[in-house]
Amino acid sequence: MNRKWSNLFEFFKSTLAINFAVSFFVFLFGGLIAFNYSVLTFGFALSLFFKEVNAKNEYVFYFNNTISKIQLWVYSWFFTFVFLAICSFVFNLIRKLF
């Protein structure tokens, strides 16, 4: 079970760079709220699209470890949601303290 979670987390980490790069441009034009929505929707979908086009052979590795493509996408979105919630909490805490 630990190996499965490790593989799911590695897939999540591989989607972060494109997700945040796309969402950063949304942040520049739309602000923090638009950034949060973009990370969970448009940026996430675009990062999955790039993974699908550029690294579709990686899915064989995950399939051999009994992880389906749908599981990868759902758990990756869940990890993204939790990561964004923690970052938002820390950002708001720092903003209130200082």
KAWOMO-V227500 format. One record per residue. RES is the residue in one small letter. SS is DSSP state (H for helix, E for strand, - for the rest). PHI is phi in radians with two decimals (* if undefined). BURIAL is b if it has 9 or more other C-alpha atoms within 8 Angstrom, else e. Layout:
# KAWOMO-V227500
res=RES ss=SS phi=PHI burial=BURIAL
res=RES ss=SS phi=PHI burial=BURIAL
This chain:
# KAWOMO-V227500
res=m ss=- phi=* burial=e
res=n ss=H phi=-1.11 burial=e
res=r ss=H phi=-1.15 burial=e
res=k ss=H phi=-1.11 burial=b
res=w ss=H phi=-1.11 burial=e
res=s ss=H phi=-1.11 burial=e
res=n ss=H phi=-1.16 burial=b
res=l ss=H phi=-1.10 burial=b
res=f ss=H phi=-1.19 burial=b
res=e ss=H phi=-1.13 burial=e
res=f ss=H phi=-1.12 burial=b
res=f ss=H phi=-1.02 burial=b
res=k ss=H phi=-1.11 burial=e
res=s ss=H phi=-1.28 burial=e
res=t ss=H phi=-1.62 burial=b
res=l ss=H phi=-1.17 burial=b
res=a ss=H phi=-1.05 burial=e
res=i ss=H phi=-1.19 burial=b
res=n ss=H phi=-1.04 burial=b
res=f ss=H phi=-1.28 burial=b
res=a ss=H phi=-1.12 burial=e
res=v ss=H phi=-1.19 burial=b
res=s ss=H phi=-1.22 burial=b
res=f ss=H phi=-1.10 burial=b
res=f ss=H phi=-1.15 burial=e
res=v ss=H phi=-1.15 burial=b
res=f ss=H phi=-1.08 burial=b
res=l ss=H phi=-1.09 burial=e
res=f ss=H phi=-1.75 burial=e
res=g ss=H phi=-2.13 burial=b
res=g ss=- phi=1.64 burial=b
res=l ss=H phi=-1.23 burial=e
res=i ss=H phi=-1.12 burial=e
res=a ss=H phi=-1.12 burial=b
res=f ss=H phi=-1.07 burial=b
res=n ss=H phi=-1.05 burial=b
res=y ss=H phi=-1.16 burial=b
res=s ss=H phi=-1.18 burial=b
res=v ss=H phi=-1.05 burial=b
res=l ss=H phi=-1.47 burial=b
res=t ss=- phi=-2.09 burial=e
res=f ss=H phi=-1.11 burial=b
res=g ss=H phi=-1.11 burial=b
res=f ss=H phi=-1.14 burial=b
res=a ss=H phi=-1.11 burial=e
res=l ss=H phi=-1.18 burial=b
res=s ss=H phi=-1.16 burial=b
res=l ss=H phi=-1.17 burial=b
res=f ss=H phi=-1.09 burial=e
res=f ss=H phi=-1.13 burial=b
res=k ss=H phi=-1.12 burial=b
res=e ss=H phi=-1.14 burial=e
res=v ss=H phi=-1.41 burial=e
res=n ss=H phi=-1.60 burial=e
res=a ss=- phi=-2.34 burial=b
res=k ss=- phi=-1.19 burial=b
res=n ss=- phi=-1.26 burial=e
res=e ss=H phi=-1.17 burial=e
res=y ss=H phi=-1.12 burial=b
res=v ss=H phi=-1.11 burial=e
res=f ss=H phi=-1.03 burial=e
res=y ss=H phi=-1.19 burial=b
res=f ss=H phi=-1.11 burial=b
res=n ss=H phi=-1.17 burial=e
res=n ss=- phi=-1.70 burial=e
res=t ss=- phi=1.02 burial=e
res=i ss=- phi=-2.13 burial=b
res=s ss=- phi=-1.41 burial=e
res=k ss=H phi=-1.12 burial=b
res=i ss=H phi=-1.12 burial=e
res=q ss=H phi=-1.07 burial=e
res=l ss=H phi=-1.03 burial=b
res=w ss=H phi=-1.17 burial=b
res=v ss=H phi=-1.18 burial=e
res=y ss=H phi=-1.16 burial=b
res=s ss=H phi=-1.13 burial=b
res=w ss=H phi=-1.13 burial=b
res=f ss=H phi=-1.09 burial=e
res=f ss=H phi=-1.06 burial=b
res=t ss=H phi=-1.10 burial=b
res=f ss=H phi=-1.08 burial=b
res=v ss=H phi=-1.13 burial=e
res=f ss=H phi=-1.05 burial=e
res=l ss=H phi=-1.16 burial=b
res=a ss=H phi=-1.13 burial=e
res=i ss=H phi=-1.15 burial=e
res=c ss=H phi=-1.10 burial=e
res=s ss=H phi=-1.14 burial=e
res=f ss=H phi=-1.09 burial=e
res=v ss=H phi=-1.11 burial=e
res=f ss=H phi=-1.06 burial=e
res=n ss=H phi=-1.17 burial=e
res=l ss=H phi=-1.13 burial=e
res=i ss=H phi=-1.12 burial=e
res=r ss=H phi=-1.13 burial=e
res=k ss=H phi=-1.32 burial=e
res=l ss=H phi=-1.30 burial=e
res=f ss=- phi=-2.02 burial=e
